Amino acid sequence: MTPRPHWIFGDQLGPQFLDHRHNGPDKHAPVVMIEARSVLRRRRFHRAKAHLVLSAMRHRAAELGDRVTYVRTETYADGLRQALERWPDGERTGGTPATPQQARQGLRLTVCHPTSRQALDFVGSLEGVEILPAKGFLVPHRAFEEWASRSSGHGLRMERFYRWVRGRRDLLMEGAEPAGGTWNLDHDNREPPPQGQDTLGVRGPWQPCEDSIDEEVRRDLDRWERDGDVSFVGRDGPRRFPVTRREALSALRHFISHRLPDFGRYEDAMLAADPVMSHSLLSVPLNLGLLDPAECVERAERAWRAGDAPLNSVEGFVRQIVGWREYVWHLYWHFGEDYRARNALRHTTPLPEWFMDLDADAVTANCLSTVLAQVRDTGWTHHIPRLMVLGSRALQDGWDPAAVTDWFHRSFVDGYDWVMLPNVVGMSQYADGGLMTTKPYTSGGAYIHKMSDLCGPCAYRPTDRTGDQACPYTTGYWAFLHRHRARLAANHRMARAVHGLDRLKDLQELLDGAAQRGSAPP
């Protein structure tokens, strides 16, 4: 029987997506890839993200050679029609389709479960297309739903999921017990940055070498932008992340050998001159499908067992992948499409233009200006600036959570719908009212001052609530608590903070100052 063609999306670029074993595509299946310009028109993406994804797709096509039909076109439907025209009759039914509607019919095609609802709905509308199980994750959908059903009486919490997956996969386990006798080493991984140091002083992250494909993509982006066909935000170049399987494996080996040992202690710290610190930067190749999460965590565990990395660093890294990444993936599907519209706090303020444009120079607050510049220049910053600087600003100012979700999706090179929807709606903006987390994650300037070197040169003082030097995060924090006092007073993890409002003799002055600032850059 002639193998059916297999369609791979731009985040399904690793070898596992063409492995015919374990419910994969047909053996020796021809491959179709579609570079649809309409995707870049839907949102104003970060320029570095557009370059990264197109470079990764074209590199994969070059690797596959004659096996792949690579179509550059306007839409996925157009791409399928053009691909069908190039395939022999044995790989389709009926005549050559003349329209996108006809391209939806008469297909004999396989595709791995896409990572977004929009893509899943599209491929699900195509006749003759078999949707294969998702790849690139540790837990099948059905297994997660069975776990969630058993956990329904206690509520869904990442910590319980994380422990379940570790036991299920025998990761960092000693028999039935966790390695080292404890599941969670977060208390060892929350140190502030070392005083008197601008950087951690560890070996830098892996760096790629650009090639002719990178140059071709950049020329295309320049032309499309010059012609007014698409519009981007942020800066592009040089490329910082892997776009091939070989590069991804090199980045993984480099992290395990040179950076993992120092990762844990300062996992939550921030340094202005060292935004990467000891973070892995592996979210990008993982989310492109170039790495499999199992190989990442298994290599980290081997490093610990060989005595090459401390347990707290390895557990922190494993938690990021086995805990948060895997959990967020499943919550995206579990919560359903209605989750996107959740807005428990009724925040409706539009995102200000300076934020949407990544205009770091318009911002006075040094922490926000520094982090926004990092996003502008690289399309990346680690999880604490995302949550406690960018997300906290949005939460305190009451920005529309759907717009915040879209901004994170567009502005980060590792941002996809499945990544950002639960992380922003649930974790960052508390718009789901506590389905995902037990409390809102926001703070005053004192936290940023403790965990970074960003407050020293700032025009504002982290302890000041009022006056010209009042920290916008400190005033924003108390204004947020005041605005949602009734709801948060009933939250056992927030009640003490809410009661602190009663001790603020300058509360009204604080609120007046926050209102006067409005949406102006802090």
N, C-alpha and C positions, 0 to 999 in steps of 0.2 A: 504494500500500500504506500502511495506517495505521501511523504510526511507533510503535514499541514504547515503553512508559514506561521511564524511566531512573531508577534508584535512586542517590541520592548519600548517602554517609555524612557524618558530622560533621567529617571531616578531608579532605573533597573539595569544598570550597566555592568554589573559583575558577572562572573562565570556561573554563579548559582542560578541565574535566571534563564540559562540555556541548558542546564543539567537535566537530561531527560529522565533521570531517576527521581523517586520521591514526588510523584505527581507533577513532573515537569513537562515541558513541551515534547513533541515527537522527536525521536532520535534523528539527528542530522537535519533538523527542520531549517528551511530557509528563514531568514530574519528580515523583518521590515522595521524601519525606524522613520519617524516623521518629525521633521523640524517645522512646526507650525508657527508662522509669524503672528497669528492672532493671539497666541499666548502672551506675547510681549506687549500687545496692545491692551490687554485686559486691565493691567495695572502698570503703574509707573515704578518698575523694578529698579533695584540698585544696579548700576552699570556693571559692577564687578560680578554680580550674581548672573546677569545675562551672559557675560563672557564665560564664566565658569561652566555653566550648564551646556552652552553650545559647544565649547571646547571639549568637554567630556563626551558629548554625543558624537562629535565628529572624530575624536580620537578612537572611540569604540567602533565606529563604522570603518575606520582605516584598519583596525585590527582584524575585523571580520572579513574584509576584502570582498571577494565575489559572493560570499554567502549572504550578504546583506543588500537589500534594496533600500537605499537612503533617499528620502524624498524631501525636498525643500519646497514648501508650499504655504498657502494661506491658512488652511484649517485642517484638522485631522480627517474630516470627511473627504476633503479634496485629496489629501495624501493617500488615503485608502483607495480612492478611485484611480489615482495615478499608479499606485503600486499594483493594483489589479490588472491594469493595462500591460504591465511588464511581466506578469506571471504567466506561465503556460496554462492552457485550459484545464489541466488536471488539478490545478490549485484553486479553481473557482468553479462555480456552476453558472450556467447561462452565458450570455454574450458579454462582451466588454461593456461595462457600465458607462453611460454618457453623462450621468448627473450624480451629485452627492447622494441623492435619495436612492438611486440604483446601487450605489456603492455600499449601502447599508444592507443590501440583499445579495444572496448568492455567494456569501463568503464561506470559506472553510479556513478558519483562523483560530489560533490560540493566543491567550495573553494572560500573564500572571495578574492576580488581583491588584488593581491600581491602588495608589495611596491616597486618592481623594474621592469624595463622593461624586463630584462632577464628572471625573473620568470614569468612575464605575458606572454611573448612569448612562454615559455615552456608549461604552462598550457593551453594556447590558441591553442597549436598544438595537444592536446589530444582530441580524439573523445569522445563524451558523457560526457564531463565535463562542468558543468554550473558554470560560474564565477559570483559570487554574488557581490553586491556593496561593495565598500571599507568601512571598519569600523575603528574607532580610530581617526576620524577627525570630524570637526564641520560642514563643508560645503561640500555638494555633488559635484561631478565633474561637473555635468550639470549646477548647480547654479553658480559655479565659472566661467564657460565659458560664461554664460549669462552676468555676471558682467563684465568680461574682454571685451566682445563685446561692451557693453555700454561705457566702459572706453577707448576704443581704440583711440579716438581722443585726449586724454590727456596723453597717455602713462600709463603703468602699474606701480603703485607705492604702496608700502606697506601701507603707511599712509592712503590712500583712502580706501584700502581694509580693513584695521583694523577698521576704523570707520564704514564701511558698515556692517562688521560682528557684531560689538558690537550692532548696532541698530537692526540688524536682530535677534540677540539672546537676546536682552534686557539685556546686560551685562553692569554693572556700568552706568546705565542710570537713569535719573530722568525725566520721560515722554519722550519727544523727544530730550532732551538735555543731554549731558554727565554729569555724577556725578561731582560735584564741579565746573561746568561751563566751563571746558576745557577738550579736548580730550587727550592731550599729556602733561605729567608731567616730560618729560626728563630733563628739566632744574633743577628740584629738585633732580635728580638722578645721578648727575655727580660730586659729591664731591670727592676730593682726600682723601686718607686714613687719619685717625686722626694722627697728629704728636705725636711722642714719644711712639707709641704703636706698638708692634710686631704683635698683633692680634686685632680683633674687640672686643674681650671679650664677645661674645655672646655664647649661648649654642651651643655645637657642633652638627653636623648632626646626623641623625639616623644611627645606626650601626647594621648590621645583626649578627647572630650567625651561623657559618657554621655547617653543619651536615654531615651525611654519604654520601649523594649524592654529596656534594661538594668534599669530599675526593675521591670518586670514579672517578669523572671527572678529578681531578688533577692527579690521578694515570694513567688514560688513556692518558692524555696529555703528561705526563712524558714518558710513554712507546712509544707513537707514535713519539715523538721527538727523543728519544734515538735510535729508529729503523731507523731514517732518513726518516720517512714517511711524516712528516710535519716539518715546521720550523716557529718559532715565533720570535717576537721582544718584548722587554719590560719585565717587571717583573710581577709576579702573586702572589697574596695572601698578606694579607687576603682579602676576598671579601668585597667590600664596598657598594654594591648596591643591591636593592631588586631583588629576582628571583621568588617570588610568589605573588599572589594577596594579601594575608594577609600582607606580608612584605611591599608591595607597599603602602597599605592603612596606615600602621603604619608610613612609611616615610612621607607620605602626611600629616597626622595629626600632626606629630612632627614638620614639617616645618611650617605649618599654626599657630600652637600654640606658638612655641618658636623662630622661625627665620624670619618669614615674616615681623614682625614689623620693623626690622632693615635692611631689604633687600634693599629698594629703594635708600637711600642716597648714599651708597657706591657700588652700582651695577656695576660701571665701574672702581672701584679702584682695586689695586693689592698690596698684602703684601706677602713677601717671606715666612714668617713662618706661614701664614694663607691662603693657596691657595683657600680654600673653602669659606671663609668669611661667608656671609649670603645667599649664593646661595642655591637653593632648591635641586640640584642633581636629580631632577625628570625627566630629559630628558631620563635617562636610562629606568625606568619603563614605561614611556610614549611610548618610541620607541620599547619596547618589547611587547606593547599592554596590559600591566598589569594595567595601569591606563587609564581612558578616559579623554580627555582634558576638557570636560564639567564639570566633577566632580571637577577637580582641580581649574578651574577659579570660579566656583560657590561657593566653600568653601572659597576661598580667598575673594570673594565679601561679603559673610556672615560675615567674620571676620571684614571687614571694617564697615559694617552696625551695627555690635554689639559693635563697638568702640574698637576692640581689635587690629587693625592694621591701620596705617595711609593710606590715599588715595594714596599718591605717591608710597608707597611700593606695594600696591595692583595693582595700574594701571601698574606699571613696570612689575610685574609678569604676569598680564593678557596680556600685550603687547607681552611678550616673547612667549606666547602660542597662543593666538588668532591672534596676528600679525605675528611674524616671523615664528613660526613653521607651522602654517596653510598656510601661504603665500608660503613658500618654498615648501611644499608638492604639491601645485597646480602648481607652476611654473615648477616643475620637469616634469609634464605631459604636461603642456601647451606649453613649449618651444620646445618639441620634442627631438628626439634622436640626431639630428644634433647639438644641444646645447653643447653636450659633446666635440665636436671638435673646439669650438670657441676659437680663439686666436687672438683677435683684436690687441694686442700689440706685437704680433709675438715673444713671449718669448719661447725660445727653450733650454735653459741651463738645462742639466740633474741635478737631485737632487744629492747633494754630499753624499758620503757614511756616513759621520758622522751624517748627518741629518736622513737618512733612518734608521740608526742603533740606533737612539735616544742616541747618545754618548754625553751626557751633559758634561762629563769631558774633552772633547776635545775643549770646547768652553770657550773663555776668557770673552766675554761680559756677565755680571752677569745676566741681564734680560733674555737673550736667554738660558743661561746655566740653570738658575733656572726653567724656564718654560719647557724646554726640559726634565729636570729631573722629573718634575711633571708628564709629559706624560709618561716617561719611567716607573715610579713607580706605576702609578695609571690608566693610559689610559684616563685621564680626566684633563681638566683645563677649567676655565670659558671663556666666549665669548671674553673678551678683550685680554687676552693673546693669544687666538687663532687668533684673527684678527690683533692686533697691535704689536705682537711680532713674532709669527710664520708666519702668513700670510704676514705681512709686510716685513719680511726678504726675503721670496720667491719672492714677487713682486719687491722689490728693486733690487734683484740680477738676475731677469729675468728668473726664473725657469719655466720650461714647466708646464702650468696650468693643463694639464691632469695628469701629474705625481704628482703634488701637491694635486689634488683631490683624487687620489688613496691613497696617503700617509695619508691624513686625514681620509679617509674611513677605512683604515687598523689599524690606530694607536689609534683611540678613541673608547671607549666602547659604546658610543651612536651614532657612525657613521654608516650610511647606505647610499646606493647610492642616494636615494631621498633627504637625508639630506645634503650630502656634494656637490653634483653636482651644485645646484644653489648657495649654500653658498660660495663655493670656486671659481667657474668659474665666478659668477656674483659679489658677495659681496667682496670677499677677493682679487681676482686676476684681477678684471675688464677685464676679457678676453672676455666678451660679448660686450664690448665697450659702456656700459651704458644702456643695456636693463633692468637691475634689479635695479641699483643704479645710482645716478646722478654724482658720482665722484669716483675716486680711494680712498680707505681707507688705507692711509699710513702716516707716520709722522717721524720727527726727534726725537732725544733723549729727547728733551724738554718735549714732551707729556708724555713719559714714566717716566721721572723724576717727573713731576707734579702729575701723577696719581699712583705713587708707591713709595716704599722704596728700589727699586732695584738698583738705580744708586749710592747710597752712597758708598758701598764697591767695586764698579766696578773699574777696571783698566783704563777704558776710562772715559772721561768727556763729558756729554751730550751736552755742548755748543761748544766743540772743533770740528772744521771741518777738520783740518789738523794736522800733527804731530803724535808723538807716542801715544798720548792720544785721538786722534780723535775718536769720537763715530761712530761705523759702521752704526748706524741707522741715524745719522745726515748726514754723507757723502753719505750714500745710498739714502737718501731722495732727496738730491740735484742732485745726479747723475741720479736718476730716472726722475726727472723733466726735466733735460737737455736732456736725451735720448728721451723723448716723448714730447719735447717742442711744436712742431707744433700742435699736437693733443690736448694737455692739454690747450694751450693758447686759444683755441676756446671754452673751457668749462667755463661757467661763475662762477662756484664754485672753479675753479683752476687757473683762469687767474691771480689773484693777486699774488699767490705763484710763478707762472712761471715768472712773471715780476721781482720777487725778485732775480732771477738769475743774472740780469743785475747789481745788487748792490754788487755782490760777487767778490771782487778783487782777491780772492784766488781760483777762480773756477777751473782753470786748474790744480793747485796743488791738489785740492780736487779730481778731476776726475782721475788724475794720481795715487793718493793713493788708490782710489776705484778699479781701474784696476789692480793695483799691488796685492791687496788682493785676487782678483779672487774668487775661490770657497773654499779657505781655511777657516777653522772655524774662525769666527770673535772674 
